[in-house]
Amino acid sequence: MANTNILNKVFRFYVDGFHNMTVGRVLWTVILIKLAVIFLILKLFFFPDVLEQKAKGGNQADYVARELIDR
């Protein structure tokens, strides 16, 4: 029972802190936008799925095994 009370206090502490933020909300918005740019846009344009391009027809396992043996 004491463990639940401590977890409840910690949860309420963070909830109250986020509700009382003014500048922090803008900063969190900027952080989330930057993460979206990094993980979504950069991945689409700069990191193509090379395995899908090299291993045609769903033979990814065979392609990887062949590359490991040949190298």
Sequence and secondary structure as in RCSB ss.txt:
>XXXX:A:sequence
MANTNILNKVFRFYVDGFHNMTVGRVLWTVILIKLAVIFLILKLFFFPDVLEQKAKGGNQADYVARELIDR
>XXXX:A:secstr
 HHHHHHHHHHHHHHHHHHT SHHHHHHHHHHHHHHIIIIIHHHHHS  HHHHHSGGG HHHHHHHHHHH 
